[in-house]
Amino acid sequence: MSDNQQETAAAQAAGIEDLQHAVVEQLMAVIGAPDDQDVADAADGAVRALDERLRAHAV
């Protein structure tokens, strides 16, 4: 693996980790405000973004 490929893989892993943290934060917000549609929508967006990134990374 070249240096550029290693840097790209590291950046992707960091991006995934950032999204994982965002999902945890959003789900904690849902627990704190279970009836807030805006909070639910934000959590849904975070989960979808993580799912998309993980699917792209798996290919």
C-alpha positions as protocol buffer text, in pm:
chain_id: "A"
residue {
  index: 1
  type: MET
  ca { x: 0 y: 0 z: 0 }
}
residue {
  index: 2
  type: SER
  ca { x: 142 y: 337 z: -96 }
}
residue {
  index: 3
  type: ASP
  ca { x: 171 y: 632 z: 140 }
}
residue {
  index: 4
  type: ASN
  ca { x: -119 y: 804 z: -41 }
}
residue {
  index: 5
  type: GLN
  ca { x: -341 y: 498 z: -1 }
}
residue {
  index: 6
  type: GLN
  ca { x: -253 y: 474 z: 368 }
}
residue {
  index: 7
  type: GLU
  ca { x: -337 y: 841 z: 418 }
}
residue {
  index: 8
  type: THR
  ca { x: -668 y: 796 z: 236 }
}
residue {
  index: 9
  type: ALA
  ca { x: -756 y: 490 z: 445 }
}
residue {
  index: 10
  type: ALA
  ca { x: -666 y: 675 z: 765 }
}
residue {
  index: 11
  type: ALA
  ca { x: -881 y: 973 z: 663 }
}
residue {
  index: 12
  type: GLN
  ca { x: -1175 y: 745 z: 584 }
}
residue {
  index: 13
  type: ALA
  ca { x: -1140 y: 568 z: 919 }
}
residue {
  index: 14
  type: ALA
  ca { x: -1130 y: 903 z: 1098 }
}
residue {
  index: 15
  type: GLY
  ca { x: -1440 y: 1016 z: 909 }
}
residue {
  index: 16
  type: ILE
  ca { x: -1622 y: 699 z: 1008 }
}
residue {
  index: 17
  type: GLU
  ca { x: -1521 y: 745 z: 1370 }
}
residue {
  index: 18
  type: ASP
  ca { x: -1646 y: 1105 z: 1364 }
}
residue {
  index: 19
  type: LEU
  ca { x: -1979 y: 986 z: 1224 }
}
residue {
  index: 20
  type: GLN
  ca { x: -2002 y: 715 z: 1489 }
}
residue {
  index: 21
  type: HIS
  ca { x: -1957 y: 977 z: 1760 }
}
residue {
  index: 22
  type: ALA
  ca { x: -2218 y: 1198 z: 1593 }
}
residue {
  index: 23
  type: VAL
  ca { x: -2466 y: 907 z: 1589 }
}
residue {
  index: 24
  type: VAL
  ca { x: -2410 y: 842 z: 1960 }
}
residue {
  index: 25
  type: GLU
  ca { x: -2462 y: 1210 z: 2039 }
}
residue {
  index: 26
  type: GLN
  ca { x: -2778 y: 1225 z: 1829 }
}
residue {
  index: 27
  type: LEU
  ca { x: -2922 y: 909 z: 1985 }
}
residue {
  index: 28
  type: MET
  ca { x: -2853 y: 1048 z: 2332 }
}
residue {
  index: 29
  type: ALA
  ca { x: -3043 y: 1360 z: 2226 }
}
residue {
  index: 30
  type: VAL
  ca { x: -3337 y: 1141 z: 2118 }
}
residue {
  index: 31
  type: ILE
  ca { x: -3336 y: 975 z: 2460 }
}
residue {
  index: 32
  type: GLY
  ca { x: -3344 y: 1321 z: 2617 }
}
residue {
  index: 33
  type: ALA
  ca { x: -3621 y: 1450 z: 2392 }
}
residue {
  index: 34
  type: PRO
  ca { x: -3817 y: 1150 z: 2262 }
}
residue {
  index: 35
  type: ASP
  ca { x: -4109 y: 1359 z: 2131 }
}
residue {
  index: 36
  type: ASP
  ca { x: -3902 y: 1615 z: 1938 }
}
residue {
  index: 37
  type: GLN
  ca { x: -3932 y: 1552 z: 1565 }
}
residue {
  index: 38
  type: ASP
  ca { x: -3636 y: 1777 z: 1480 }
}
residue {
  index: 39
  type: VAL
  ca { x: -3412 y: 1578 z: 1713 }
}
residue {
  index: 40
  type: ALA
  ca { x: -3536 y: 1254 z: 1559 }
}
residue {
  index: 41
  type: ASP
  ca { x: -3474 y: 1386 z: 1208 }
}
residue {
  index: 42
  type: ALA
  ca { x: -3120 y: 1488 z: 1300 }
}
residue {
  index: 43
  type: ALA
  ca { x: -3052 y: 1144 z: 1445 }
}
residue {
  index: 44
  type: ASP
  ca { x: -3194 y: 980 z: 1133 }
}
residue {
  index: 45
  type: GLY
  ca { x: -2963 y: 1190 z: 916 }
}
residue {
  index: 46
  type: ALA
  ca { x: -2660 y: 1093 z: 1123 }
}
residue {
  index: 47
  type: VAL
  ca { x: -2745 y: 723 z: 1105 }
}
residue {
  index: 48
  type: ARG
  ca { x: -2803 y: 742 z: 729 }
}
residue {
  index: 49
  type: ALA
  ca { x: -2473 y: 926 z: 677 }
}
residue {
  index: 50
  type: LEU
  ca { x: -2285 y: 663 z: 877 }
}
residue {
  index: 51
  type: ASP
  ca { x: -2457 y: 383 z: 688 }
}
residue {
  index: 52
  type: GLU
  ca { x: -2368 y: 540 z: 354 }
}
residue {
  index: 53
  type: ARG
  ca { x: -2005 y: 587 z: 458 }
}
residue {
  index: 54
  type: LEU
  ca { x: -1976 y: 230 z: 587 }
}
residue {
  index: 55
  type: ARG
  ca { x: -2128 y: 89 z: 267 }
}
residue {
  index: 56
  type: ALA
  ca { x: -1887 y: 293 z: 53 }
}
residue {
  index: 57
  type: HIS
  ca { x: -1592 y: 189 z: 270 }
}
residue {
  index: 58
  type: ALA
  ca { x: -1684 y: -182 z: 242 }
}
residue {
  index: 59
  type: VAL
  ca { x: -1665 y: -181 z: -138 }
}
